[in-house]
Amino acid sequence: MHSTPGSTTDRVLGILDLFTEAAPLWTAEAMMERLGATRSTLYRHLRALTDAGFLAPAGGAFVLGPRIVALDRQIRVTDPLLRVAPAVMAGLRDAVAGTQLLCRFYGTRVLSIHEEKSDPRIRTSFDRGRTFPLFRGSASRSILANLPQAELRRLFLAHASEIAAAGLGGTWPEFRDGLKAIRLRGHAILSDIDPEVIGASAPIFAAPGLVTGSLVLARLKQEVTERDLDHLAAMVKETTARISAALQGLQA
């Protein structure tokens, strides 16, 4: 069920969206100014969020509350993808000789949910919980290339400038055909977010044709040859096929 724009659900979620790594603490006055909410409405929502544990008071202001931590633990324990993929990734540590990122997507964002690192020199932007755009990075491209065409068309109409800026095409045919090439290849290789690191990614499917995330195998760019990239691409496709099969079997 989708909330109606401007609904109570939208307003409450809008409050939670204010809390970021750069702005982890908000006063009620700052929230009213940012959201344009009345004092009575805002305080009603803040009381509900605080009572539910999603927010906590902090010296005249608010921070994210303990319920977030409890939900994160529940996800770690119960998420089918996290029940399947980490063990497979752990078995690849020596073969990858770099780092592995397991990602999910929602809306127009991709979220890193697990990292398996064997090269401590690698520093990526995507430790667990970090989000990045759907139009940048190999993890995103693998997901994007396997979305239904109707959804891709909606994304293009809504985000044409972002898509063009990411080098994915300035027209719908360019965008569609570029993603089709990635889909047919079965993997994406890119180094546009962390320039010192290059990764090969492939999609993960919750059901046949239903992409739910992706896996990236990455190494330091200066130490990788074309042959290495071919090897990583083959490895990531074989690994995501195993993860997809295990995930679909678990959910069945």
C-alpha positions in Angstrom: 0.0 0.0 0.0 1.3 3.4 -0.9 0.7 6.5 1.3 -1.1 9.4 -0.2 1.2 12.4 -0.8 1.0 14.8 2.2 -0.5 12.0 4.4 0.4 11.5 8.0 2.6 8.6 7.0 4.5 10.9 4.6 5.0 13.5 7.3 6.2 11.0 9.9 8.7 9.4 7.4 9.8 12.9 6.4 10.8 13.5 10.0 12.9 10.3 10.1 14.5 11.2 6.8 16.0 14.4 8.3 18.4 12.3 10.4 21.5 11.7 8.5 25.2 11.1 9.2 25.9 14.8 8.5 22.9 15.9 10.6 22.3 13.3 13.4 20.6 15.7 15.9 17.6 18.0 15.3 15.6 20.4 17.5 11.9 20.6 17.2 12.3 24.3 16.0 14.7 23.2 13.2 12.4 20.5 12.1 9.4 22.9 12.0 11.5 25.3 9.8 12.7 22.5 7.5 9.4 20.7 7.1 7.0 23.7 7.3 5.0 21.8 9.9 2.8 23.4 12.6 4.0 23.1 16.2 1.0 21.0 17.3 1.3 18.6 14.3 5.1 18.2 14.7 4.9 17.6 18.5 2.2 15.0 17.9 4.4 13.1 15.5 7.5 13.5 17.7 5.6 12.1 20.7 4.5 9.1 18.6 8.0 8.4 17.2 9.6 8.8 20.7 7.0 6.5 22.4 7.7 3.9 19.7 11.5 4.2 20.1 12.3 5.5 16.7 13.5 8.8 18.2 15.1 9.6 21.5 15.4 13.0 23.4 18.9 14.4 23.6 19.4 17.6 25.6 16.6 19.6 24.1 16.9 17.9 20.7 16.2 14.5 19.2 18.4 11.6 17.8 17.5 8.3 16.3 16.2 5.9 18.9 16.9 2.4 20.1 14.2 0.8 18.0 16.4 1.4 15.0 19.1 -0.8 16.5 16.6 -3.5 17.4 15.2 -3.5 13.8 18.8 -3.7 12.4 19.5 -6.8 14.5 16.2 -8.4 13.3 17.2 -7.7 9.7 20.7 -9.3 10.3 19.1 -12.4 11.7 16.0 -12.8 9.5 16.8 -11.3 6.1 16.8 -14.3 3.6 19.6 -12.7 1.6 21.8 -12.2 4.7 21.0 -15.8 5.7 22.4 -17.1 2.4 25.0 -14.8 0.9 27.6 -14.2 3.7 28.7 -17.8 3.9 29.2 -18.0 0.2 31.1 -14.8 0.2 33.3 -16.0 3.1 34.4 -18.9 0.9 35.6 -16.5 -1.8 37.9 -14.4 0.4 41.2 -15.8 -0.9 40.0 -16.0 -4.5 38.8 -12.4 -4.6 41.9 -11.0 -2.8 40.1 -7.7 -2.4 36.6 -6.9 -1.0 33.1 -8.0 -1.7 29.9 -5.9 -1.3 26.5 -7.3 -1.0 23.8 -4.8 -2.0 20.0 -4.4 -2.0 18.0 -1.7 -3.7 14.9 0.3 -3.0 13.4 3.2 -4.9 16.3 5.0 -6.6 18.9 4.0 -4.0 21.2 1.0 -3.6 22.1 -0.1 0.0 25.2 -1.9 1.1 24.2 -4.6 3.6 27.3 -6.8 4.0 31.0 -6.5 3.3 33.6 -9.3 3.2 37.1 -7.8 3.0 40.4 -9.6 2.5 42.6 -6.7 1.5 42.9 -4.2 4.4 44.3 -1.5 2.0 41.0 -1.1 0.3 38.8 1.7 1.5 35.3 1.9 -0.1 32.4 4.3 0.5 30.0 1.4 1.1 30.3 -0.2 4.5 27.0 -1.6 5.8 24.1 0.9 5.7 25.6 3.3 3.2 23.4 4.2 0.2 24.4 5.3 -3.3 22.5 6.3 -6.4 20.8 3.7 -8.7 22.6 5.3 -11.7 26.2 5.1 -10.5 28.5 2.2 -9.6 28.7 -1.3 -10.9 26.4 -2.6 -8.2 23.7 -0.3 -9.4 24.2 -1.0 -13.1 23.7 -4.7 -12.5 20.4 -4.1 -10.8 19.2 -1.4 -13.2 19.9 -3.6 -16.2 17.5 -6.2 -14.9 14.5 -4.1 -14.0 11.3 -4.4 -16.1 11.3 -2.1 -19.1 8.2 -0.3 -17.9 10.0 0.6 -14.6 13.1 1.7 -16.6 10.9 4.0 -18.7 9.4 5.5 -15.6 12.9 6.0 -14.1 14.1 7.7 -17.3 11.2 10.1 -17.5 11.7 11.1 -13.8 15.5 11.2 -13.8 16.7 11.9 -17.3 19.3 14.5 -16.2 20.8 12.2 -13.6 20.9 9.3 -16.1 22.6 11.5 -18.7 25.1 12.8 -16.1 26.0 9.2 -15.2 26.8 8.4 -18.8 23.8 6.1 -19.3 22.4 7.9 -22.3 20.7 11.1 -23.2 17.7 9.5 -24.8 15.4 6.6 -23.9 16.7 4.3 -26.7 20.3 5.0 -25.6 19.4 4.2 -22.0 17.4 1.1 -22.9 20.0 -0.3 -25.3 23.0 0.4 -23.0 21.3 -1.5 -20.1 20.3 -4.3 -22.5 24.0 -4.8 -23.3 24.8 -5.1 -19.6 22.0 -7.6 -19.1 23.1 -9.8 -21.9 26.7 -9.7 -20.7 25.5 -10.7 -17.2 27.9 -8.3 -15.4 29.0 -4.7 -15.1 32.6 -3.4 -14.4 33.0 0.2 -13.2 35.2 2.4 -11.1 33.3 5.7 -11.0 32.5 6.1 -7.2 35.8 5.0 -5.6 38.4 5.7 -8.2 41.1 3.6 -6.6 38.9 0.5 -6.6 37.4 -1.4 -9.6 34.7 -4.0 -9.3 32.8 -6.5 -11.3 29.2 -7.0 -10.3 26.3 -9.3 -11.2 22.6 -9.3 -10.2 20.9 -11.5 -7.5 17.4 -12.7 -8.1 14.8 -13.4 -5.5 12.8 -15.2 -8.1 13.3 -15.8 -11.9 13.4 -12.4 -13.4 12.9 -10.5 -10.1 16.2 -8.7 -9.2 16.6 -8.0 -5.5 20.3 -6.9 -5.3 23.8 -7.4 -6.5 27.2 -8.6 -5.5 30.4 -6.7 -6.3 33.9 -8.3 -6.3 36.5 -5.5 -6.2 40.3 -5.0 -6.1 42.7 -2.1 -6.1 42.5 -0.7 -9.6 46.3 -0.1 -10.1 47.0 -3.8 -9.5 44.3 -5.3 -11.8 44.9 -6.5 -15.3 42.3 -7.1 -18.0 42.7 -10.8 -17.4 42.0 -10.2 -13.7 38.8 -8.4 -14.5 37.7 -11.2 -16.8 38.3 -13.6 -13.9 36.4 -11.4 -11.5 33.5 -11.1 -13.9 33.3 -14.9 -14.4 33.6 -15.4 -10.6 30.9 -12.9 -9.7 28.4 -14.4 -12.2 29.0 -17.9 -10.9 28.7 -16.7 -7.3 25.5 -14.7 -7.8 23.9 -17.7 -9.6 24.6 -19.8 -6.5 23.3 -17.1 -4.2 20.1 -16.7 -6.3 19.5 -20.4 -6.3 20.0 -20.7 -2.6 17.8 -17.7 -1.9 15.0 -18.9 -4.1 15.2 -22.4 -2.5 15.1 -20.8 1.0 12.1 -18.7 0.2 10.3 -21.6 -1.4 
